[in-house]
Amino acid sequence: CVCMWHLLTRRTVELFPFALSIFLFPPIVDVAYFGQLTIIVYLGIFLSVLAITRKMDILAGVLLLSVTIKPQNGYLLAAFICFWLLYAKRWRVIISAVVSFVALIIATDVAFPGILRMWLSHDYQTSTYLHTATLAGFIRSIIFSASGDLPCWPVFVIPTLAIIATAICFCLAKSKTVLLGWLPPLACIGVLAAPFGWT
């Protein structure tokens, strides 16, 4: 997040080489190799924002779909970018993202028949072992320690509250034209409030 903050706010830095050095940092490559694809989500969001700032609207909408790889990590950034796009009336980015998303769903269903039905029927089974430390998981663990119950509602309520709080902050902000400055803190908050901790 600190690197993204400097990258997105300091004009003196050459964007592409600096971004490449972040995303090709050996520990990040190793983590991605072992299946932790969060960096791919953030790379897609970064490139989407870069395309938005350079008025490459159709490409920006397509790149925004990287959030679908791991929506639990990029949901808050994507929600904020959507708020900003609606405020700025950048309809082409939104239309591009929607059309690309529909095309992706159709392609997925054609390539893997029945997989969407299987995904939609997932019943969010809970377990008592820890996966990731998030705010939703922390609240669930407190409830579990106190009552022996491990409810699913924090998985939905915490991220929803984070999106509502982000929308309120955006509406109350004096300057709504600056997109880039919001992203690093929202990336941190999004990780904290991510839904699938201790699920």
N, C-alpha and C positions, 0 to 999 in steps of 0.2 A: 504493500500500500504506500509506503514511503517513497519507493522508486516511482510508482505511478504518479504520486503527487508531484514530484519534481519533474517528471516527464511531461505531465499535462499542463503544468503552470509556468514553467520557465522556458521562455522563447529562445534563450541562448543555446539550448541543447539541441543537437541534431536528433530529430525524433527517431528515425528508422534505425540507425546503428545503436542508439541507446536502448530502444525497445528490444531489438534483437539480442543485445547483450544480457538483458534481464531474462528473456524467455529461453535463452540457450545456456543459462547458468547451470553448470553440471549437476548440482543437487536437484534442481527443478526437472532436468531431463531424466535423472534417475527415478524420481518420484513418478513422473509420467509413464516411464517404462514399466513400472510395477502396477499401473492401473489407476493412479490418482490423477484424474483428468481435469481437475479444477483449473489448472493453469491454462488449459485449452479454452475453457469458458471465459476466463478473464482476458485472454488474448483476443478472442472473438469480440468481446465487448469493447476492448480497447480499439481494435481495428474498426469496429462499427462507429464508435465515437469519432475516430479520426476521419472516417468517410463522411460523417455528418458535418463536421467542421469544414470539410473541403467540398461540401455540396454534392457529394456522390451518393444521392439518396437511395437509388435502387440497390447499389452495393451495400450501403449501410443497413438496409432492411434485411438483406440476405445474411449478412454477418451477425446480425442480432440474434439469429436463430441458434448460435452457439450455446445460448442459455438452455436450450432443450437437451443438451448433453447431460447437464447436472443442474436442473432448475433449482434445487435446494440451495445452491451456492450463488446463483446469479439472479434470483428472483427479485431482490430489492433494487439492484442496479437496473434491471430491465423495466421494472415498474416505474422507477424514477425517470428513465429515458423516455418511456411512453408519456408520462405527465409532461415532460419538457417538450416532446414532439407535438402534443396536442396544444400546448400553450403557444408554441412557435408556428403552429399550423403547417408543419412539415408533413403533409398528407402522403407524399410519395414514399417516404420511408415506412410509414405505417402500412400502406397498401402493399409495398414490396414485401414486408415481413409477413403479412397475413397470407398473401398469395404463395410465398415460399413455404410457409408453414403447412398450408393445405396440400401443396405439391409434395412436401416431405411425408405427410401422413399417407397420401395416396400411394406414393412409391414404397413406403414401408409395408403397407397392407398388401400390395401386389407382390413384393419380394418375400414377405413372410406372412402368408395367409393366416388369419386368426390371432395374430400376436397382439393386436390392439384390444381385442375382446378379452384376451387373457390379462393384459395390463389393467384394463378397466375393472375387471372382477377381483383384482388384488384386494384382500381384506385387511391390510395393515395389521398383520399379526404382530403382537408385541413380545418382547423378550425382556429378561431381567438382567442381561449382561450389557456392559457399557460399550458403545461404539465411538461416539464423538461427544465432546463436551460442548453443548450449546445451551442457550437459555431455555429452550423447550425441553431439552433433556434434563437440565438441572431441576426445573419445576416438577417434571415427572418423577425424578429420583426422590425429591422431598416428599411428594405424595406417596410414593411407594414405601419409603422408610416409615412414614407416619401411619399408613393404613394397610399396606400390603397390596394396594391397587395400583396398577400402572396404566392410567387413562391415556387415550389417544388425543383428547381435545387440545392439549398444549401444542401438538404437532401442527394443528391448523390455526389455533387462536394466536399464538405468539407471532408467526409470520404475518398474519392478517393485521394484527395491531401495529407491527413494524411498517407495513405498507400504508396504513391509515395515518400513522404519525408522520411518515415521510410526505404524504400528500398535504397534511396540515402545514408542516414546515415549509413546503414549497409554496403553498398559497399565501403564507404570511411573510415570505422572504421579500425584501425590498427590491433586490435585483434578481429577476428570473431569467435573464438572458444568458448568464454564465452557466454553461453546462458542465464544464470540466472540473471546476472546483468542488462540486458535490460528490464526485465519484469515489475518491479514496476513503472519506469517512463512511460513506454508504456501503462500500465493500466490507469494511470492518464490522459495521452494525449488522449487515446481512449475514456474515459468518456467525456472529454472536447469536442472532435470532433464527438461525437456520432451522428448518423443521425437523430434519431427520437425525436428531441426536438421541441416542439411547432408545431407538424404536424397536 
